[in-house]
Amino acid sequence: MSKLTHIDDQGRARMVDVSDKPATAREAVATGFVRMSPETLDLAVSGQGRKGDVRAVAELAGVMAAKQTSNLIPLCHPLALSKVAVEVAPTDGGLAVTARVKTTGPTGVEMEALTAVSVACLTIYDMLKAAEKGMVIEAVRLREKTGGKSGDWTAD
C-alpha cells in the first residue's frame, strides 16, 4: 500500500476521497522571491514600469491563481476559499511574495497558497522582463499550515 495519498494500491493516480472528512478551519502561508538588480527593483517599486504597477498586478494575479488551483493541478479539489491575501514587498535583492489562504473545508489550502505565490512571481517576471531578463524566481515554499488531520506545521 502506498504512503502517497494520490496513488492507489495499484499505483494509479487518484483524487483523494474527502467526503467523510470533517470541515475544519484551514490556513496556509507560502512565500517566494524574485531576485533582480537594484535598477529593476527601483523600477518595480516606482510604479513607472511600461506595463503599470508591478506589485499591484502581481498581487491580483496571485489571488486569481489561488482561485484556479484545481483547474491547474489535476488532483486538487476545488475549494471555497474564504480568504486569499497576496503581498509583494521590496527587500534587499528583489521582491518578496507572501500568500495567505484560508478555507473551512475537508482539505487544506497549501496548493492554493503555493500557486498564488508562483503566479505572482511569474507576473513580476513578465512585467519586468523588458528591463532585465536575468531575474531569478527562487525559494517558493510552504511556510506554515494549520488545521486538518495532520495538524499544524511550520517551516524551520
N, C-alpha and C positions, 0 to 999 in steps of 0.2 A: 504494500500500500504506500502510495506517495505521501510525502510530507507537504508537498505543494498543493495548496487549496484549489488551484485551477487545472490540476491534472487528475484524471480519474484513475481507477485501478488498472485500466487497460492502457494507460499512457496517453490518453486523448485529452485535448484541451476542452475545458468546460467552464460554463459560468456557474459560480457558486450559488447554491440554493440558500437564500437568506430568509425565506418565508417564515421559518419558525424562530428567527432571532428577534428579540425584543427591540423596539425602537428606543434608543438612548441618545442623549446629547453627545455629540462627537465634534471634535475640532482638530485641525491640523495646521501647522505652520511650516512653510518651506521657504528657502532662500536661494539666491543665485547672485552672480556678479558678472558685469560686463567690464572687462579691463580695456582701457583706452588711454590715449595720450592726453596730457593736460590741455592741449588746444581743443581736442574733440570734446573733452569734458566741459570746458568753458562754453563751447557752442551748445551742448546739450542743456546746460543749466541756464543759459541766457534766454532760451526760448526763441532764438533767432534762426533756427535751422530752416532749411528750404522747405521741409515738409511740415513745419509747425512745432508745437510744444511737445518735445520728445517724451518728457516724463508723463504728461497727462495722457498722451495717446498710448503709451506703453501700459500705464495703469489700467486704462479702459480695455485694452486688448487682453490683459491678464484676466480681468473679470469675465469678459466674454468667453475666453478659452475655458475657464473653470466650468462654466455652464454647458460646454460642449464636450466635456471629457469622455462621456460614454459613447459619443459618436466617433471619437478618435482612437480610443483604446478598446479593442474588440470585446474583452470580457468584463469591462467595468459596468456596474449597474447605473442606470440613470437615477439621479438623486434630486430631491427637492432641497436645494441649498437655501439656508436661511441667512447666510452672510458670506460675502466674498469681499475682502479688502486687500488691495494690492498697493504697495508703496514703493516708489522708486526714489532713492536718496543718493545724492552725491557723497562720495567719500574718497579717500586717497586712492588714486589709480583708476577710478571709474565710477560706475553706478551700481549700487546695491539694490537688489529687488527682494521684497518680502511679501508673501501672500499668506493670509489667514482665512481659512474657510471653515464654516460651521454648518451643521445639519442636525436634525433629530431623526434618526432612522436606524435601520438594521445593519448598516455597513458604514465604514469610515470614509473620510474625505481626503486621505493622503494623496491619492492620484489627482484629485482636483486641485489641491494646493501646488503640487509639482507641475501640473500642466499650466496653471496660471503663471508661475514663475518662468517656466520655459518659454512660453509665448511672449511674455513681457520682455524677456531678454532678446528674443528674436526680433521683436518690434523695435527695440532700441537699436540693434544692429542694422535693421532695414532703414531706419530713419537717419542714421549717421554714416552709412557706408560710403556715401559720396565724399565725406571728409576723411574717412580712414577705413580702409579695407582690412587692416591687420588687427582689429579689435578681437578679443577673445572672450567667449562665453565660458564661464567656469563655475565650479563649486555649486551646481544645482543639487540641492539635497533637502531631505526632510529634516526639520529641526526638532519638532515635537508633535505628539498626537495625544489626545485624551479621549476617553470613553471606549466603550465596546468590551468584548470578552477578554481581549489581551491587555486591557488596562492602559495606563499612561506610559508614555515613553518620551525621553528627552535625549538628544544627541549630546555627546561629550563636548 
